[in-house]
Amino acid sequence: MIETRLLRQFIAVAEELHFHRAAERLHMAQPPLSQAIRKLEDELGLLLFERSNRNVALTAAGASFLETARCALLQLEDGVEQARRVAAGVAGRLTVTFIDTAHFDMMPLVVRTFRHQFPNVELRLQEATTTAQVDAIRTGIADIGFMRWPGIVIPDLTFERVAQEPVVVALPEDHPLAKAATVTLADLAPDDFVATPRAEGPGLHDQLIGLCRLAGFSPRIAQEARQMQTAVGLVAVGLGVALVPDSLARGQRNGVVFRPIAVDAPPEMTVMDVVVGWDASKRSPVRDGFLATTRQVASYDMQNISFDH
């Protein structure tokens, strides 16, 4: 390995073609500089300079190595600067996962704001279920994710609420209750339900099942769908009804209507939380910058949530 100090000394001599002037430029004495150049030539096994009492000239090998030395130092300086930018959180790569409904409201604004604030960060966005996001963050595949509360305590992972959405019911457009202003949840007891599998998000699944039980019945799940959007599609073709976040009601879809629900339940059960999750045990300035941006653009000040229920 050639020391960068030797490369800088060689470049100075090559540009000055005079050992004394090069030594002055480097703020050092001439004898140590001459020794350094001889050491470099010994390490390379090449004669870099033709020396005489009057002149110093680059050999052909020396002229070739001068370009190599300049490129090597420039690449090193660029690498150091890039590393400093990454350490400061203004450059690098960030992988963000998100559930299928998170993009309706806040996520586009977070992404646009972050890209404006940190244009040198490469963002990679991946849609995934809550369970898949948790696995991706734990294994280091993803850095941060927008998801539903997973429903279990996960060591090292931190979750903060970033949005809340009212729970509404998706009904086929020909459903008897489709024209009601509000649907009493108990009135859906005879219906088939479309729901996400518990394995893909136990927190949300258990919340919605619990909501039905508070209305006096256990829902008959006739169809399962990994994504909420897919569940709405199954509702549209008449395969059941589904409890979904209000954000889905903002999209246009033929064959389905969305209605508020009425149920005697604690307020926290009638809303769906969107949380942002990350591995707090891993240091990432870029991720912390994205988290700060998320907090800036959230519709209300994010609060740490204690998920002990």
N, C-alpha and C positions, 0 to 999 in steps of 0.2 A: 504494500500500500504506500502510495506516495503522499507525503504530507502536503496539505494545501499551502503551507508556508513556503515549501520549496517551489511550488508552482508559481506563486506570486513573485518570488525572487527571480525565477527564471524569466518570467514575462517582463519584469523591470529591466533586466540586463538585455533581453532581446529587443526591447523597444528603444533603449538608450544606446545600445552597442558600445557601452563604456561602463566599466565596472565602478569607477569612482562616482560618476553621475548617478548610476543606479543605486549605489550605496547611500548617497545623500537623499535620493528620492524615498528610500526605504527607512531612512533615519537609523542607519547602522554603519558600522565600520566596514572598510573594504575587505580586509582579510577574512572575516567570517562569511561574507557574501561569496568570495571566491571558493572557500571551502564548501559552502552549501551547493554551489553549482557543480563542483567536482563530485560531491556526494550524489546529486541527482543523476549525473552522467554515469556514475558507477552502478546505481540502481537500475538504470535503463539499459546499461550496456551499450550506450551510444555516445558519440562525440557530438555535442550540441553546438559548440562554438569553435571556430578557428581563431587562435590567439597568436598575436605577435606583440612586439614591444610597442608598436604604434596603433594597431588595429584589432578590433574584435568583430567577427562576422559570423553569422549563422551558417551552419552547415545545411545541406539539403534536409537531413534528418531533423535538425533543429527548427528549420522553417516549418516543416510538417507538424512537429510536436507543439509549436507555438499555437497553431489553430486548435489543436486538441486541448491544450492547457486553458486557453481562453474559453472554449466551450464548456469544459469541465467546471470551471469556476462559476461561469454564468448559470449553468444548470444547478449547481449547488446553492447559489444565492437565491435563485428562483424557488428551489425546494425549501429553503429555510423560511423565505417569506410566506410561502403557501402554508407551511406548518404553523407559523405564527398566526395566520389568518384562521386556520382551523381551530387552533387553541383559543382564539378569541371568539369563536362561534360565528364568524362572518364568511366562512367558506367551508367546503366539505360536502358530504352527502347525507341525506336524511330520508329514511323510509317511513312513511306514514300509512297506517292501515285505517280503514273506516268501515262502518256498517252501511248497509244499502240506503238507509234513510238519512244518514248524517249529512249528506251532500245537499239536502234540500234547503237548508237555512244558513247555518253559520259557517260550515266548512269552506265554501267558495270564498267567502270574505277573508277567512283566516289565511287561506292559501295565497290569495291575491296580495294581501297586506304583507305577508312574510316574503313573498318573491320581490316585492317592491323594496322592503327593508334590507333583504339579504340576497341580492341578485346573483351572488357567486356561489350560493348553496344549490346543489343539485337535489331536487325533490323527486322522490319516487312514491307514487300513490298506489295502494293496493286495497281493493275491496275484499272484505273477509268477515266471517261471522265473529261474534264475540269470543267464542272458545278458540277459534283459529288465531285471533289477534293476540290473545293471552299467550298462547304457545309461541307465536312468532316473536313477541317481546321477550319472553323468558329465554328463548334460545338465541337471541341477538339478531334474528332475521329482520325484525322491525325495531324502530326506535321509540315510537309513540303511536297511540291509536285512539280513535273515536269509537266508542262501543257502548253497549248497555252494561249496567253493573253486573259482573259475572255471577254474583250470588254466593260466592265463597271467598274466604280470606286467602290471599295468595302472598306468600312471603316475598319481600323485596319490592313487590309491585305497589305503586301508589295510584290512587284514583281521585279525581276531582270532578265534580259536576260542572258541566259547561252549558247545559240546556235542559229544559223540561218541556214535555209535550203532553197535552191532554190525551187520555185514552178515548178513542172513538170506535164505533163499530162500523165495519164495512159489510154492506148488505147487497145481495143481488137486486137489481133495479126493479124486479117484479116481486120482491118480498112483501108480505102484507104490511110490514112496518116501514117500508121504504119512504112513505110520505109523512111519517110522524116527525114532528119537530125535534123531539128527544125520545130515545128508546130506553124504556125501563129494562135494565139488564135481566131481571127475573123473567121477562116475557120471552127471552130467547132460550129458555130452558129446553124446549122441545127440538131446537135446531141442531143440525150438525155444525161442528166448528172446524175451521182450518187454523192450525197453529204451527209455530216453529218447534222443532224437536228440542226436548229439554237438554240434550247433549250439546246443542249449539249455543245455548245461553240459558243456564238454569235459573239465573236471577229473574229474567223477564218472564220465562215460562211459568215459574212458580208464582210470580206476582199476578199474572192474568188468570191462572187457575184459582188462586186465592180470591180474586175479585169475584169470580163466578160463585164460589162457595159462600161468600158473604151475601150473595144475592139468593142463596138458598138451593143451589144445584151444582152438580159436578158436570162440566161440559163434556159432551160426547165428541171426541176429536176423531173426525172421519178422514181428514187429510192432513199431511204435514208438509211444510215447505221451509227450506233453509233460510230463505230471504223473505222479508215482509212484502216486497214488491211481488214476488211469486205467489204469496198467499192471497194478495188482492186479486191477482189474475185468476186464481182458482175460485174465488168468490164470484168474480164476474161471469164465470161459466156455470154458476149455480151449484157448486159443490159444497157450499156451506156459508157460514158467516165468520168473521174474524175480528178480533180486537187488535187495533193497530194504532200507531201514533198519528196525531192530527196532521203532521207534515205530509202524510200520504194523501190526504184529502185535497191538497192543493194541486195535485197533478190531474190531468184530464184522462179518464179511462172510461170507455164504453162498458155498459152492463153492470156497473156498480155505483152505489151511493154511500155516502158517509154521514153518520148521524152521531151527535153527542149522546152519552149514556147517562142514566140516572141510577145510582146505586148507593145504599147506605154503607159507606166505607171510609176509612181514614183518608184524608186528602192525599197522602203520599202514595196511596195505592191507585189513585185515579190519574196519575201522571206517569209518563215514562221518562226516566232520566237518561240523558246522553252524558257519558263520562269520558274523560281523557285519561288514559292509563300509560304508565311508563315504569321502567325498572330504576328505582331510585338508587340502587347500589352501583350503577354504572355511570361514570362521569361522562357527560356529553354537552359541551357548550352550545353546539348547534341545536340539539334537542331543547336545551333550556331556552334558547332564543325563540324557538317555535312555540314553546309553552307560554312564554311571556307574550307573544303575539296573540295566542289563543285567548289569554286572559284579557288582553286589551280590547278585543273585538267581541267578546262574549256579551250577551244581552244584559247580563247583570254580573256583579262581582262574584267570581267563583269562590266557593267556600270548600274547605276540606270536609268531606263527608265521613261520618263514622258508620260503617256498614256492619253493624253487629246484630242485625235482625235476620 
